[in-house]
């Protein structure tokens, strides 16, 4: 029963197929943000930004739109966007926004794995109850000046509902890298 609920939640969160081959338009120039590396004096700020990225995507109670969520997912925004995946993500997110509102996330631990990467232990919270051990360990990456949930973490989340996703493109290439 819990697996069926997870499949519904994964779909509700709009976790669609991610792509490595990326094309897309650059965003309009904005004020240059300070980079928070996962080291030294900026480590605490980086960990806070990683927590925010996970909450932005996996906490439906925040009420963010699909467009807003893409800003926190590797290959869904920035200079390495795959437009086909982005469009599918946005459509799925809009279709399932009501179901996603009952899901949230608890980031339990962030460990810097380098200045621009981190390992993340998190727990999905389904209908107010922690689903211990359900979510696979995740990672975060610094893309430009923004900490994002890694593409492989999104593939792993999608695999909760369909394990074959890791055997097919684009997740196959993501997992191999």
Order of alpha helices (4+ residues) and beta strands (2+ residues): alpha-alpha-alpha-alpha-alpha-beta-beta-beta-beta-beta-alpha-alpha
